[in-house]
C-alpha cells in the first residue's frame, strides 16, 4: 500500500504543472456558474458574420403565426433579412413539451446567435436549456409566474421579451355589453399552461364585481376541447377563450358548439375573432412580434443585454368585432360597440 501511495504522489507532482497550463490556456472558456446562477450572455456576432436565429414556436395558430411573421418582417426592415444577413431556423413543437425541449437542445448545440421562443412552454424549454445564448420570448402572458425572469423590470440572466398579458376585466365587460342578462361565463383552458391558469385566476377575481360567475373546464389535450364546450351547455351564458395555445388551435370546436347553442364567444385576441368569435379588446400579435424584433436588433448590435432590458408590453389595445359571428350566435352587436370599434369584420 505504501508503494502505491508513493507512485500516486509522483504522478500528481508530474500532472500538476500540466494542469496549470491547461487551465491557463482555457481561461477564455465559459465556466458553469455555481449555485444555479446563469452565466453572462455571449458576445454579439462579429461584423460580417452571418447571424443565425432559432425560432421555436409551441404550436401553429393565427396569433402565434402573426407574432412570428411580425418578428421576421421587422428584422428585415432593420437590415437583418432571412437568407442574406441572417439565417432563420423555424421549428414548431406541435404542442409537445418534449419536442420543445428537443428544439431548444438543438439550438444550443448549433450555437445559434439568438433564440426567439413563441409562447410560454417553448420559452420555458429555451430558458432551461440555453444559459449563454440570448433568449427572447413573445406571446407569454406572465413571464415571472412562468419562471422565465426575475422581474419584469430586471429580467436577469440571458432572457427577456414581450408579454401578451391581456386586459381580462375589459374583455369580460364585453360579455355584459353583448348580453346584459348574462350571469355565467365558461372558460376552457389547458391545465398544463401557466399562462392560461393566470388568466382564469384573473377572470375569477373580477367576475363578481361584473355580476358574473366563472365556470371552468381544464383539458389536457386538444381532443378534449369539444367535449369540454358541450359539458357547459345549459350552464353558461357565454364562452371566454383565453390566449391558451391548445384551445385557440382548436377554437373551431368551441365555435361549433356556440353557434349550435346560440352562446356568444368572447376572445382574448383578435385572430380568434377573425376565426369566428364575436369580439375582443386586446393586442395585435403582429405588432407584438415587431416589438420583439426591435429588442432583438439591440441585442444583435451589442447595444443592450437581455438581463438589463425590461420585459415589454403592448400599450395600444384594439376593439375588434365580427358581425357575421354575432349573427351565427344569435347576438346583435349594440351600435355603441360598433361606433367605437377599431375593426369590424362584416
PyMOL commands that set and color helices and strands:
alter all, ss='L'
color gray80, all
select helices_A, chain A and resi 2-25+34-36+62-77+97-110+120-129+168-178+194-210+222-231+245-248+251-261+270-275+285-300+306-308+323-328+335-340
alter helices_A, ss='H'
color red, helices_A
select strands_A, chain A and resi 51-57+86-92+114-118+134-140+159-163+184-190+213-219+238-241+264-267+279-282+312-313+318-322+343-345
alter strands_A, ss='S'
color yellow, strands_A
deselect
rebuild
show_as cartoon
